[in-house]
Amino acid sequence: MTKELTVKEWQDKDLEYIWHPCSQMKDYEELAPIVIDHGKGVKLYDIEGKEYIDIVSSWWCNLLGHSNEKINNKIKNQLDKIEHVIFANFTHKPAIELCDRLSKKLPEGLCKFNFSDNGSAAVECALKMSFQYHYQTGHPEKIRFMCFTDGYHGETIGALSVGSLDLYAKIYNPLLIDTIRVQAPDCYRCPYGKCRDNCNIECFEKAEKAFAEFGNETSAFIVEPILQGSAGMKIYPAKYLKKLRALCDKYNVNLIADEIAAGYGRTGKMFAVNHADISPNIMTVSKGLTGGYMPMAITITTQKIYDAFYSEYNDGKAFMHSHTYSGNPLGCTAALAVLDVLDEENILEKAQDMAPYLNNKLKETFLNHKNVGEIRSIGLINAIELVIDKKTKEEFDSKDRIGYQIYKKALQEGLLLRPLENVLYFNPPLTITKEEIEEAIIRMEKALEKILPR
Ligand SMILES: *Cc1c(COP(=O)(O)O)cnc(C)c1O
C-alpha cells in the first residue's frame, strides 16, 4: 500500500479508518481530507504537489515553519542517542538543558518544571497542583476553580471544566466539575459601551464580585493571558491581568496562566503575561514549545508551591502525577532547537517588525468590506471578525457556517485558513515573509469574496 494509490484511494482508505479530531465526519463526504506529503517554511504540499500557505501554524503550534533545518538536525542527532527513557529517577541532558535555558526567559519566580505530553494534560496538572498545594498548606477549603466565560484550556474533563466554550463542553456538562465563571472582557462588544482606548477596565467588577463571594473557597483562577484564542482571538487589556494578579494575591488564590496558545512570541513578547509585567503562580506551555514538532507540554511553578510537596515520603505529600512520555528527550531536543533558532535568528524582534506590515495590509484589504466588523491584532495574530452589520455588530448565525464556507474556498485557493466560527484569523509561523503575507491575503480575499461579495 504505497505509491500505486491515487489521491482518491488514499482518501477513501483514510475515511475507512480515521476519526479526525474536532470534525463532523459526514462533512468529509464533500470535503475529503487533504493528503499532505511535505512542508517547507509556511507552506504545505499535498501528494499532488498543490501548495497551501499555512497561516494557522497547523493549529498554532508550528512556530518557525515546517521542516526547519536546525530543528530537524538536532532531533536526528538525538534520535541516535536515546528516543525515550522513564523520567522517574532518570533524567537526560536535553531536559536539564531545556529547563536551564527556559528558566532565563520565564516570568520571575517560575523555576520548577513538570513535564507532560499535551496542553490539556499540562492544564490538568496545574489544577491538581494548585488543589494539593492549598490542601498541604492548611487550606483544604480551597477546592474550586475560577475561569473566564469564553475561555479554552483543552478537552479532557478537568480542562473542559475550566473552559467555557459550548461548542466543546456543552454536551459533557453533567460530567464536569462545577467552576466559577467570571464574565470575560469583551472589548469589541463592550457591555459598558467603552472602546479599547477609553476604558478603565470597568468589567473588572465582575471578577471583584466573584472573589468577594467565592474567593475563600477558590484554589486558582485560570486564564488565557491577554488573548482568548479559541474564543475567536479576543484580545483584552494587560491592565486587567495586572488587577487580577493583585486580586488573586489578596485572596490567596493561585493565578494559572495558560500560555499554551499565547506564549512563545505569539503576542509579540516571549510570554503574554509579559505585557502586564506579572508572574503567575503556575504557567502552562505547549504548542510553540517544540515548534510543533513533538507533543510536549510543561507545567511550570514556583519554589513556594514546590516546597509544599517536599517532605518525607511517608508524609504522603508527593505530587503523584505522571505521564508515560514525561520529559521525552526528542521533545526536549526539539524545544532546545526552538530556543536556538529564536536566539540565533532574533525571531521575536523580526516578527515584531513584521507585525505592523501584516496588520496594515489586512486593514487596507478588508476593513472597508461591509461584513468586516473588526480587525484586531497582537503580535502576528490578527483576527477579522465577520458580522452581518457593522453598526449593530450583529453576528452571523453559527448554523450558516460562514467561516466553514470560506475555509473551503480558501483551500481551493491554496490557503490553510481555519476560521473560529465567524472569525478569520492569521496566526502564522513567526518566520513568515512579506511576500508570503501578500500572497496569503490575495488568496484570503478571493475566498471571502466568493462567500461574502462586497
Ligand atoms: C490548545 C490549547 C490547549 C490544549 O492543548 P492540547 O495540546 O490541544 O491538549 C490548552 N489551552 C490553550 C489556551 C490552548 O490553546
The ligand as an SDF file (V2000), in Angstrom:
LIG
                    3D

 15 15  0  0  0  0  0  0  0  0999 V2000
   -4.5920   24.2340   22.5080 C   0  0  0  0  0  0  0  0  0  0  0  0
   -4.7960   24.7390   23.8620 C   0  0  0  0  0  0  0  0  0  0  0  0
   -4.8670   23.8620   24.9590 C   0  0  0  0  0  0  0  0  0  0  0  0
   -4.8890   22.3710   24.8210 C   0  0  0  0  0  0  0  0  0  0  0  0
   -3.7330   21.8200   24.2830 O   0  0  0  0  0  0  0  0  0  0  0  0
   -3.8200   20.3820   23.5960 P   0  0  0  0  0  0  0  0  0  0  0  0
   -2.3930   20.0360   23.3150 O   0  0  0  0  0  0  0  0  0  0  0  0
   -4.6360   20.5480   22.3530 O   0  0  0  0  0  0  0  0  0  0  0  0
   -4.4600   19.4660   24.5560 O   0  0  0  0  0  0  0  0  0  0  0  0
   -4.9800   24.4190   26.2120 C   0  0  0  0  0  0  0  0  0  0  0  0
   -5.0320   25.7510   26.3890 N   0  0  0  0  0  0  0  0  0  0  0  0
   -4.9620   26.6090   25.3610 C   0  0  0  0  0  0  0  0  0  0  0  0
   -5.0010   28.0680   25.6300 C   0  0  0  0  0  0  0  0  0  0  0  0
   -4.8690   26.1380   24.0580 C   0  0  0  0  0  0  0  0  0  0  0  0
   -4.8570   26.9920   23.0370 O   0  0  0  0  0  0  0  0  0  0  0  0
  1  2  1  0
  2  3  1  0
  2 14  2  0
  3  4  1  0
  3 10  2  0
  4  5  1  0
  5  6  1  0
  6  7  2  0
  6  8  1  0
  6  9  1  0
 10 11  1  0
 11 12  2  0
 12 13  1  0
 12 14  1  0
 14 15  1  0
M  END
$$$$
